[in-house]
Amino acid sequence: MPPLPHPAAAAAWTLLLVATGLWCNRRWLGWLPDDLPRAGRKQHARPMPLAGVLLLPAVAPWLAAAGSWWLLAGLVGAAAIGFVDDWHKELGRDLDWRWKGLGLAAAAAVAAVEVLPPATAPVTWLVVVALVFVLTNATNFLDNTDGVAVALAATSLLLLGGIDGTAAAVAFAALGFLPWNWPRPRVFLGDAGAYALGLATGVFAAGGALAQPAALCAVAVQLADFVQVCAARLWLHLPPWVGDRRHLTHIAQNLGLPRRAVAPAFSAIALLVGLAGR
């Protein structure tokens, strides 16, 4: 098998996959779920295809070539759960949060083996599973403003893994998806894409943190938003898994930050905090 090109090629591959997937969706199969306009949190005026599941075939060649089978299996599980949930949402009935949580926990457990075999250090492995699970959901939480989840994941992964290797392949795939999602969105990540990016970010953050705890600075923005929004919902006696407009991205917009500036601003903060932690 010939060697794969540099991981930066994942950006072009993702652009092509999304273009092809959208063409097939419009002209032939209609296989992608849509995020329908709704009052409240939904601010788009027309149905938006949820194409984040295409990140999976975009990164699979690099993960397979590196032998990262546990990570790839975890990504397949997380993306599958998200894709089913995306279809349920289009039909007006969300996937039950208990089944979703159980499935994501299983995907996080599988992917965590990429970082540390559970038999080696069971307690540490459980901590890794918890971190991967949290960052999977934290990334999905931040998929509420154009480009934010994609740009943040790419920034964190490049901070954690540099510009070469499997982390870079996922990062460049995210960057290849970004033009479809920001500044003028034509497609959304959906739960499938957000879960996949979050799980990959969690695996590389956990691996980095085992060697140097300061590596968690690369995901400080995601963790900060997750903690503050869950705390706010619990304080208000609301379920933590029910979406609202209390995220840091919404707070920034309420303070006057233009919507199109949110993704670059949050990515810049993530980059500065990540570099400061080195």
N, C-alpha and C positions, 0 to 999 in steps of 0.2 A: 504494500500500500504506500503510495507516495506521501511524503510529509505534507502536513497541512500548512497553509500560509500563515503569516503572522496573525495573532488574534485580532488585530485591527481590521482584518478582512471580514470579521463577523458583523461589522457595521454595514458594509455593502450587502452582505448576504441577508441581513435582516431587512434592509430597505427593499430588496428584491422579493423576499418572502411575503412581506406585508402587501406590496403592490400586487403580487400574484394572488394572494389570499383574498384581497378585496375584489379583484377582478372576478374570481370564481364566485365570490359571494354575491356580487351584483348580477352576473351574467348567467350563472349556471346553478350552483347548489343552494345558495342561501343558507350556508352552514354556520355563519357567525351570529351569535346573539346580539341584540341591540340594547343599548341603554336608552330607555324611552324618556322623553321630557316629562317632568312631574313638578308640581309646585313644591316650594320649600328648598331643599338642598340642591336639587337638580336645576342648573341654570342654562342648559343648552336648549335650543329651540327646535331641534329635529332629532330623530333617532340617530344614535352614534354606534357604529359597529364596535364590538369589543374584540380586539384582535391580539391581545397580549399573549394568547396561547401560542402564537407563532414564534415567540422568543425561544420556545423549547427546541424545535428543530434548528433554530439559528445557532444555538450553543452546543447542541448534542455532538457534532463532529469533534469539537475541541475537547469536550469532556471524555468522550469515548477514546480519543487518541491518547489522553493522559491517564487512562485507566481509572477515572473518577466515577466508578460505577455506583457507589453508594449515594454520592451527590446527585448523579443523574436520575437514579431511582426515586430519590426524595423529590426532585423537581417534577418528575412525571406525576407522582402522587399529589403534590400540592397543586399543580396546574390542572389536573383532572378534577379535583374537588372544586377549584375555582370555576372551571368551565361549566360544570354541572350547576353550580350556584348562579352563574351568569344567565344560563338558560332559564332557571327557575324564576329569577328576578324579572326577566322579560315577560314571563307568563303570570307575573303578579303574586308569586308565592316564594318567599325566600327559603332556601334550604335551612332546616332546623339548626339552630346554633350549636346544639349538643353534638349532632352528627358532624357538623363542620369542624368543631373544635377537636373532636376525637380523630377525625381524618387528618387534620393538620398536625396534631400531636404525633400521630403515627409517621407522617412524612418527615417531621422534624427528627424523630427517633432514628429513622433510617438514614437520613442525611448526616446525622451526628456521628455515625460510624466512620464517615470520611475523616473526621477530626480525631476521634479516639475510640478504639474498640471498647465496648462496654465491660468486657471481662477484665480489662487492664486496670481500670479505675472506675468502678460503678458510680460512685458519688459524683466524681468530676464529670462523667459522661451525662448524668442526669442534669447537671448544671448547664452543660453544653446544649442538651435538648431544650431546656427551658429558654436559654438565650435565643436559639434558633426559632423556637415557637414565637417568642415575643417579637423578634425582628420581622418575622413573616407577617404577623398581624400589624406591626407598627408601620411597615411599608404600605400595606393595604389601607391603613388609616389615612396616610398622607396622599393617597390617590384621590384627592378631592379638588385639586386645582391643576390646571393644564401644565403638564410637564414635571411637576414636583417630584412624584415618586420615581419617575424614570431618571431624572437628573440627579437626584440624591443617591439613588442606588449606584449609578455610574461613578459618581464622585467617591463614594465610600469604597467601592470595589477597587478603584484605581489607587486610592490611598493604602488599601490593605494589601494589594497584590502587585502593584506596579503596572507597567505597560506590557508585560509578557506573562504567559501562563494562563491557567483556566479562569482565574478571577478577572483577568484582563479581557478574556473572550466574552464573559458575561457583561462586563462593563461596556465594551464596544458594541455588543448587541443592543444594549439599552440605548446607547448613543445613536445607533441606527434607527431605533424606534422613535427617538425624540422628535425628528422633523414631522412625523405623522401626528404627534400629540401636542406640539408647542411650536411657535406661539399661536398658530391658527389650527386648532385641533380638527382632524378629520376622522380619527379613530381614538378610542380609549383603551387603556390597558385591560380593564375589567379585573375581576378577582383572579382569574387564571394568570394573567401577567404579573399582577402585583404580588401574589403569593409566591410565584416563581422567583421574582427578583428579590423579595424579602428573604426567602429561604436561602438563596445563594449568598446574600449579604450576611445572613446570620452565621452560616457555616464558616465563611472566611473571617468574620469578626471573632468568632469563638476560637478558631485556630490561631489567629494573631494574639488574642488575649491570653491564651495558655503560655505563649512565649513571652509576652509583654503586656500586662494589663492595660497600659496606656493606649493600646491599639483600639480600645473601645471608644476613644475620642473620635475615631473615624465614623462612628454611628451615633454620635452624641445627639444630633438633631432628631433622628428617629426616636431614640429612647426618651428624650425630653418631651416630645409631643405625646408619645404613648403614655407616659407617667402622668402628665398634667391633665390630659383629656379623660383618662380613666378615673383619676382622683376627682375631677369636677363632676363626672357623671355619678360616681358613688356618693359624693356629697349631696347631690340633688336627688338621690334615691332613684337614679335611672340605670338601666342595664348598661354595662360598659360596652357591649357589643352592638348597641343600637346607634347608628350614625346621627351626627348633629353638626352644627356649625360652631363648635367650640375649639377647633384645632388651632395650632399656632399659625397656620396659613390663613385661616379666617380672621384671626386677631390682627395679623399684619395688614390684611385688606381693610379691615374696619378702621385701622389707624391711618389709612390713606395710601398704602402701597398699591400701585396699579397691578391688576391681575396678571398681566404678562410679565411683570417684573418679579413675581413671587418665586418662580423656579430658579432663575439665576441668582436671586438674593439668597435663597436658602442653600443653594449649592455653594455659593461663596462662603457662607458661614460654616458649612460643613467642612470645606477645604481648609479654612483658617484654623478651626478647632482641631481638625485632624493633624495638620502640620504642627500645631502647637504641642500636641501630645507625643510627638516623636522625640 
